[in-house]
Amino acid sequence: MAINNDLLAGQVALITGAGRGLGREIALAFAQAGADIVATARTKAQVENTVGEVKALGRHVLSIVTDVTQEDQVRAMADQALKEFGQVDILVNNAGMSVYGSFVDQKAADWRAMIETNLMGTIFCTHAVLPSMLARGQGLIINISSVAGIHGLPNEAVYCASKHGVRGFTDALAVELKDRGIRVCGIYPGGMDTPFWDVQTYHGDRSRIMAPAKVAEMVLAVAVQPQGTLVREVILFPTNEWH
């Protein structure tokens, strides 16, 4: 998709989990639309690859290695982003992980990792960035959940629980902040062809599930809505998985 390179001109977008997959594609789509980027991920090598691609688009980009499950690292990340740019207009809580398999075979460490990354990471990042948005009276928070946050899926019990939590947090925060200039949106994608499936068995044809770049286009469509309008939810399925 050809992207107008001034749709987000003058705005700063902070994207977690930006080293690969959907986060990388969101960073590139936003940069193509004119935004400067704060790219965060747990892995330096991955986030630096994204940084190089954003720089090639002519945008100012700051990379910060951050584990979103660690509140002190998240607060340091937000402080560094605000020191560098003076503002964060868009926060995309994209960092997430899943341990796929039968609930009875999983361990407590698996459950904690999913809940701490998917739910607590979203909460920590929002809490760290939100005060600066409230001080300016404007901002957009986009939380990347999953269709697993809408209905149950086999072999994903605790992942579903974490993503249902993200949906509840998103819905409540949208209502709480609607009169304070802060917009909050939840994105609920179905199956995507991401590196997750490089280490897990996908029981189907990966070419038929969604490309992350296509999902990123929809995230961008939410981001370019004019102030005073809000897309509250976006649910995306590969057409062969819709039900």
N, C-alpha and C positions, 0 to 999 in steps of 0.2 A: 504494500500500500504506500503510495506517495504521501508523505506527511508535510504539511505546511510548516516551515521552519520558524515561524514566529508565533504559533499558537500559545506557547508557554514562555515567550520571551520575558526576561526579567524575573522569572520565578526560579525557586530553588526546590528541588525534590530530593528527599532523603529516602533511600530504598534499601531495605534490609534483605539479606540473602541475595545480594546482587552479583555474586560471583559466577553463577551459572543458571541454566534453566530459565524459568519465568522471570526471575529477578533481573538477570542480565538483559533479557529482551525488553523489560519495562524501562530499564535504564537507557537503553539505546533508543527506544521509541520516544521517551521524554526528551532526550538530548536532541534528537532529530527535530522535535517540535520547539526547540529553543531554550529548554530549561538547563540550568546548571545542576550538577548532580553531586550528591553525597552518596557514595557507594560503600556499603558495609557488608562484610561477610566474616565468617570465622577463619577462612583460609586466605592467607596473603596472596599466594600465587594466583588463585582464581579471581580475586577482586582486582588484582593488578591487570589481568587480562581485560576485564571489563573497562577499567580506567583507560587503557590504551585505545580501546575502540571508541570510547566517548571523546577522548581528546582528538581523535582523528576526525570527529564530526565538528570540531571547532568549539567545543563547550568547555567551560571551567569545571573541573571535577576534583573532588577530594575523596580519597580512599581511607577508610578507617577499619582496621581489623577489630571486630567486636563479636563477643559471644552474647547473644541477646538474653540468655538465661541468667546472666550476671548483672545485677542491678547497678553495681558500681561502674562496670564497663559501659553500660548503656548511658548512664548519666555523663560520663566522660565523653562519650561519642557525641551526645547532644551539645554539650558545652563546646567541643571542638568545632562542630558544624556551625554553631551560632557565632563563634569567634571568627571563623573564616568568612562567612557570608552575611552575617548580621540578621538572617531570617531563615526560616524553613516554611515554605508555602504549602508544600505537599509532603505528607508522610505516607509511605507505602509499607505497611507491615506485611512483608512477604516471606520472611524467614520461616521455615517450617521443616518438619521431618516426620517420617513414619517408619514404624517397624511392622512389617506385614507378616501376618501369620495367625494361627489359631490362638485365641485368648488364653486357653488353658496351658499352652506351651510357652507363653511369654513370661518374663521376669519383671519384678518391681522396677528394676533399672530401666527397662524398656518403657514402662508406663510413665515413669518420672520424666524421662527424656522427651517424650511426646508432649506431655502436659506443660513442662517447663519451657520448651521451645515454642510450641504452637500457641499456647494460651498466655503463659506468664511473659514470654518474650514480647507478645503484642501489647500486653498491659504495661510492661516496663517502658517500652519505647514510646508509647502514647503518653504516659505520665511524664516522661522526660522532656518531650517536645511541646506538649500542649500549653504549658504556661506562656511560652513565647508567642504562640498563636493567639491566646486569649488577650495578651497585652496589646497586640495589633488589631484585634477584633476581626480576624479572618484567618482562614486556613482550611485545608482539606485533608482528611485522614481516610485512607483506603486500606481496608483490612482484607487480605487474601485468605479466604477460608477454603471451602471445598463443598462439593455436593455431599460429602460425608458430614458436613455440618448442618444438613437439612434432613437427611434420612439415614438409616443404618445400612451398613455394608458388611458382608461377611469378611472375617479375617482382619477387620479394622476397628474392633470394638473401642479401644482406648483412643485411637486416632479420631474416631467419630466423636467420642466424648470431648476431646480437646477442641475439635472444630465446631461442635455445637456450642461450646463455651465461647469461642470467638464470635459466633453469631449473636449470642445473648449479650455479650459485651458491646458489640457494634450497635445493636438495636437500642440498648439502653443509653449508650453514649450519644447517639444521634438525637434522641429526644432531649437529653439533658443539655446539649449544646446548641440546639436549633435556634435559640434566640440570642446567641452570643457570637454569631458570625462564623461558627465552625461547622463545616459539613462533614458528615461521616457516612461512608459507603462500604458495603460488604460485597465482595466478588466471590462467586461460588462456582468454580470450574469443575467440570467432570474430568475424564481421563486426558492426560497430556503426555506427550512423548518427551519426557525429561530424563536426566541422568539417573533418577531413582530406579528406572526400569533396566538400567545397565547391570544392576546387582540383584534385582528381583526378577522372578519369572512372571512375564505378562502372558496371560492365557488368552491370546488373541493376536490380531495383526496390528503391530505398532504403527504402521503407516495409516491406519484408519482412525487413530485418535488424534486429538488436537495438537497442532504445533504451538509451542509457547509463544511464538511471535504473533499468532492470530489472537491469542488471549490478551497479549500485551496491547494490541490495537484497541480492544474493548476497554482496558484499563485507561488508556490514553483518552478514549472518548468520554469517560467519566471525568477525567481531570480537566478537560477543556470546556466543560459546562460553565456557563457564565455564573458569576456570583449572584446569589439569589435563587438559583435553581439547584436541585439535588436529585441525583439518581441514588435511591436508597439501597437497591439490590440489583445485582446482575447475576443471573444463573446461566451458565454456558455448558452445553453438552455436545460431544461429538454426535452427529445425527444418527449414527448407528447404535448409540448407547441411550438415546432419549427414552425416558419412561415416566 
